[in-house]
Amino acid sequence: MSQIDWSHVKNLVLLSGAGISAASGIATFRGSGGLWENHRIEDVATPEAFNQDPQLVWRFYSMRRLQAGHAKPNEAHKALDAFAEKFNGEITLITQNVDGLHRRAQKKSHLDAICMHGTLEKSRCTHCHEIYLDDMAWLPSEGMPRQTGLLRTDEQANSDALSNYKIKLSDGLPLSPCCQELLRPHIVWFGEEPLFMPKIFASLERCDLFASIGTSGVVYPAAAFLEIAKSHGAETVLFNVESLPQQEHVDLYIQGPAEETVPQQFSL
Ligand code: APR
């Protein structure tokens, strides 16, 4: 297998997708056993679905919070964090994942992932859009909400953590402390604009190496990032366990499970 030559890389952009968390036991979206196999996207991941049935949508995201809370960062998340600590250049990590595993893999590095599709451990007010740290599973049919383990104890103490407020409920679902309106998961649903796009586009324009890890590359705008980086002169690397049509267009295609290939490639 070819090895990435890091000696000339000064500005690196990484894009991760569900495949990087597969070894942590988090289901990917597409393919057999994928999350969307058991759910119609439009029933749980659209603003219309939330307006129509907030209980169902909160149930879906509460179950995902519980699952992610039990999961642990795997060797791929850890290798990126360790690499960032040593790498003598700029790194931008963009993730489509909402599981918080890049954040939880952070040791000494300051590799804060840009969570373009939002993140499970946050909720926001449906009225004024104020964002709160919130790792509760809101499951009204099962009685009291449960903590999911997505946040560390010190994070729970942050002033924007929902646990610091006395929360009123409406039909078992949480109301925002700011407006007393329904809180919603801080997740980008289908039909909504991904977050931090100006910052992401700026990073794509100036990187000299772009690596995509564990994403099927079918959901836009993330699916276009590789081409954008390439058109601005970046070398491109694709990591996936399967063959993908995009592999024809990259400088290096690394096939295999990310939890093995990422530690092999991201070492200095
Ligand atoms: N290592 C590397 N790649 C893997 C692994 C692994 N261990 N396991 C699976 N993969 C690959 C699959 O081959 C697939 O190409 O990860 C990819 C996962 O693709 P998707 O399930 O489509 O996930 P993703 O690309 O992150 O989806 C993008 O779609 O529904 C939305 O908002 C959701 O952020 C998500 C977006």
Boltz pocket constraint, residues with backbone or C-beta under 6 A from the ligand:
constraints:
  - pocket:
      binder: B
      contacts: [[A, 16], [A, 17], [A, 18], [A, 19], [A, 20], [A, 22], [A, 23], [A, 28], [A, 29], [A, 30], [A, 31], [A, 34], [A, 96], [A, 97], [A, 117], [A, 188], [A, 213], [A, 214], [A, 215], [A, 216], [A, 217], [A, 218], [A, 219], [A, 239], [A, 240], [A, 241], [A, 242], [A, 256], [A, 257], [A, 258], [A, 259]]
      max_distance: 6.0
